[in-house]
Structure formats: structure tokens, C-alpha cells
């Protein structure tokens, strides 16, 4: 008995810790959570840095066709000693002298087909990076909304279980009182005790789920949220516009950000095949070299100062490089086909998700309306059974079942509302049109 009291006390304390903190002045809404995630979500920040890094690919690609300038300078202290010589004048001797040399070399590629392909490939990579950033931004809005709704659903679950637990405890007290007064059955008390224990177990699991839901918010924002604004009891329910499954399907296949990015990835892989194949092509470069050398002396004569200027046109024809060029081309072809298959997978996934999400919105509208009626009916059923129990017509288990069915219907109704909102946002994200305005619309349905 003491253990049961302790469990109930802990459950009540946990419930209060969640709900008492949800005063309207302290509650934070969806937009506040989204703004916090914009600054604190590591996944979005990583995507932003990846996009920033991708901005450099154009400059690096053009560098392959721009001139390169190199300056080389060296200063040497020389020591020379004649060991033997056929020159009768210089049979022996030694000397030391400094020498200084520098070279300025300017190289300009004239024809390098691989570098030319790389410029176009870099532009494609930049478009891919833009699409990936858009996808990451929309994904953040969707993840924030899903996590927010999941937290509200977990909190609702805990509230419904607390209400069901309170009702079961009242039923247990009534059963005990009637048994003590010799007007009730012992089995009614057993049924009530079993139901209280069952709900307490469900409550403990729901408490963990709620804590985990709040941790999911911290994961994206780096902040602890003490309370969240709840969804209003009544929200506007509307079908997707236009209410045409094929429209959303075609829009998803055409505009889905992940698909757009993968199409660019396929193009990048296709150009990589051409770039690797260019390893068989000749190259032509122009080079200008200005070399200056000042030698302070030598064993066989005096000092010298020489400046040389060279203009070179260098032609190179690759003939054989150990098979590396052909191997790299085969690798590029395989990666191109892999990118194509990934594109097909994402396209099919977008098709499935568009249908699932579209009908998720449509059916959620129907479910909310139907479940609202179910809640009203279950409430009426519970009221009748409670009155019948007082009149000794119904048993305690029938009342407990009616209470369970009522809160089950309330949970289903709550979930249906969240499913409606989330599926609506998912549908827009699938076609790449999810914006902050959509979050504002959902936010307006929250209690201020």
C-alpha cells in the first residue's frame, strides 16, 4: 500500500512539474522555438557551412585556366677545390664565393580539356549546394514543427492519463466505501485496483515520453523549454488546395528539394566521366621564364652575372600512365550510375510520400470530425454508466471501461489534430514551398 501511495505521489508531482509550469506568460510558441532553432540547430548550421564552402568551387575551377606566377630565389655559399685537372694552368687550388639566383615563371594554360569541363561541373555543384541548403532550411521548419507537436501530444497523453488515473482512484474509493458498507461487491474493488495500477504504469511510460520530447527540442535549439503553448480546442480544418492528388504528386516529382539536388548530383557525376576521360587528351601550355644568376667567382675564372629569358610553348600527349586514367574513368562511370539509381530511389520515395501525406491530410480532416463525435458519445456513455453504477445496475468494470474508452477517444482526437497539422506542413515541404508563413498560420492556432 505504501509503495502504491509513493507511485501516485511521484506521478502527481511529475504531472504538476509539467503542467504548473505552463502558465501563459511563460509558455513559448512554435515561432519562438523556430527562431531558437535557426540559431542553435547544428544540422542547419552544418548545411550552411557546407554551402559556404561550396561557393569556392567556381573560383577553384577557374584557377585551372588562369595564369600561375611563381618566384624562386636562392643564395648559395660555394666552396670549390681542384682534385685533379687536365688543364695545365689549373693543376690545383681552391676558392669560395657566393652565388645568387632567382627565377620568375609565368604559366598560362592554353588547352586543358579537363579544366574546361571542371568549370561547368563546378557551376552544377553550386546549383546542387543551393538546392541542398533550401532542403535543409525546409527540413528544419518541418523538424521543429514535428518535435513541437510531438511534445504537445506527449503532454496531452500525460494529462489524459492523469485524468483517467484520478477517475479510477475515485472509482476505487467508491468501491471500497460500498464494500465496507456491505452494499458493494469485492470484485468491484479488485477491478478498480487493477485499473489504477494499469494506468499508473501507462503514466510512467508517458512521463518518459514527454521528457524525451522536450530533449528533442533541446537537441535542435540548445535550450531548455519549461512550457509550450497548447493547441486551441477548435482549429480550422480544410482539404489541401488544390484537392487533387495528381497535382501534388507531379509537384513533388518536379520541385522536391531533395530531388532537385540529386538531379544536379547526377549531372555532376556525368561531367566527372567526361573530365576523367579528358586524361587521354593532349595539353598545351605557354610559359615565360626570366632567370637571373649572379656568381661571385669560380676556380677557372672570374665572376659572372647572367640573365636569361625563355618563352616556351609546351605540348604534352599522354600515352600511358600505368592504367590510372582508364581506371579513374571506370570509377566515374560507376559513380554516375550510382547517382542515377539514387535519383530513381528519391523520386519513388517522393511519389510515395506525396500520396501518403496528401491522404494523411484528407483523412485527418475526417478523423477529427468523427473522433469529436466519438468523444461526445463516450462522455454520454460514461455519464449513463456512472448513474447506473450508483443505482447498482452496472458493475464497476463497466464504468472503468467507459472511462478508459473516453480518454482513449480524447487521445485519438488530439493525435488526429496534430497529424492534420504535420501532414499539411509535410505536403508543402515535399513540393518545396514550405515557408515561415505556414508556421505562422499554425502558430495562430496556439493559445497565447
HELIX and SHEET records of a PDB file:
HELIX    1   1 UNK A    2  UNK A   19  1                                  18    
HELIX    2   2 UNK A   30  UNK A   40  1                                  11    
HELIX    3   3 UNK A   42  UNK A   54  1                                  13    
HELIX    4   4 UNK A   57  UNK A   63  1                                   7    
HELIX    5   5 UNK A  113  UNK A  180  1                                  68    
HELIX    6   6 UNK A  186  UNK A  221  1                                  36    
HELIX    7   7 UNK A  245  UNK A  255  1                                  11    
HELIX    8   8 UNK A  257  UNK A  277  1                                  21    
HELIX    9   9 UNK A  278  UNK A  280  5                                   3    
HELIX   10  10 UNK A  324  UNK A  390  1                                  67    
HELIX   11  11 UNK A  396  UNK A  430  1                                  35    
HELIX   12  12 UNK A  436  UNK A  443  1                                   8    
SHEET    1   A 4 UNK A  68  UNK A  81  0                                        
SHEET    2   A 4 UNK A  94  UNK A 111 -1                                        
SHEET    3   A 4 UNK A 283  UNK A 295 -1                                        
SHEET    4   A 4 UNK A 304  UNK A 316 -1                                        
END                                                                             
